[in-house]
């Protein structure tokens, strides 16, 4: 049997409160992720971030 990895909590919020919040919002996150529109929106967001990162790299290369 595998051991459960202890998650490090540096927030100052007690673990039991974080776990309670996670139990409440996790089903909504899963249902949103399974939604096709949400997946398309995420893919667009990811493309935009990759584009912005590539532009940063080009700017750094042109300055150097």
N, C-alpha and C positions, 0 to 999 in steps of 0.2 A: 504494500500500500504506500502511495506517495504522501509525503507530508505537505500540508498546506503552508504556503509561503506567507510569512508575516509581513503585512503591508506597513510601511513606515509612514506615520502620520505626523507631519511637522506643522500642522495648521493651528494647533491649540484647541481644536474642536474635538470633544470626546469621540472615541471610536463608535460608541453605541449610537450617537446622534448622526454621524456620517452614514452608518449602516442603515439607519431608519430612513434617511433621505434617499439613499441608493435604492432601497426596496420600493419606495414610492415612485421614483422617476424612471427606474430601469425598464419597466414594461412599456412606458411611453416612448422611450428611446428606441427600443426594439421595434415597436410597431411603426414608428416614423422611418426607421432605417429600411424596413421591408416595403415601404411605399415607393413605387417607381418614380414619382415626381421628386421625392426627397433624394433618391439616388442620383437622378439627373442633376439636381441642384448641387449636390455634393461634388459630382464629377466636374461641373462647371467651376465651382469654387476652387477645386484642386488644380484645374488647368490654369485658372487665373493666378494662383499662388506660384505655380511653376513658371509661368510667364514672367511674373514680377521678379522671381529669383534669377531667372536667366538674364533679365535686363540689368539687375544689380551686378551680376558677374561680368557682363559686357562693359558696364560703366567702370568697374574696377580695372579691367584689362586695358581699357583705353586711357585711363589715368596713369597706369604704371608704365 
